Amino acid sequence: MFPVINEVIRTLSNAFKSEEIDMNYYHEAATEKALEFMNKGKQLLNSIKKGDYEHSAINMDVRLFAPMILVPEDFFDIKKPCILIDSGIITLKSVLIPPEHFKGKNLKSVTRASNLYDRYECGFSDFQINLLPHGLSSQGDGISWISRGCGT
């Protein structure tokens, strides 16, 4: 029924020829999930055709500091050079469709599905790679001297 699932089974069977693997459980579980997603999609399309579609949204404006990665030349000597990789800031912001976009509109006539969905923009900024030629010892108090998220 689903060629992709059959291909995965064939590939895994070849990879584990010497071992006995019962793929029936995985095949049934994958088929069940695929049918479940197909039914949910069908229900959504039917609700759009009937005009019962109600748009819901999550307004999001998130700003996260990504991790800092310290790569020392020598793990046991803090005076040795090291590289400090500051992954910067990750931002996630929603661009919502205004509620009036759906008012009085016949959703049966929607030609592009993307007109029914909000957009979410993901961005990365302030990425830095710093070479600390004298290791962490020259700064005195570790890496607390680094100003994060200021673009410096």
Secondary structure, DSSP 8 states (H G I E B T S, - for coil): --HHHHHHHHHHHHHTTTS----HHHHHHHHHHHHHHHHHHHHHHHHHHHT---------EEEEE--EEEEES-TT-TTS-EEEEE--EEEEEEE---GGGTTT--GGG---GGGGS-EEEEEEE--EEEEETTTTGGGSSTTTT--TTS--
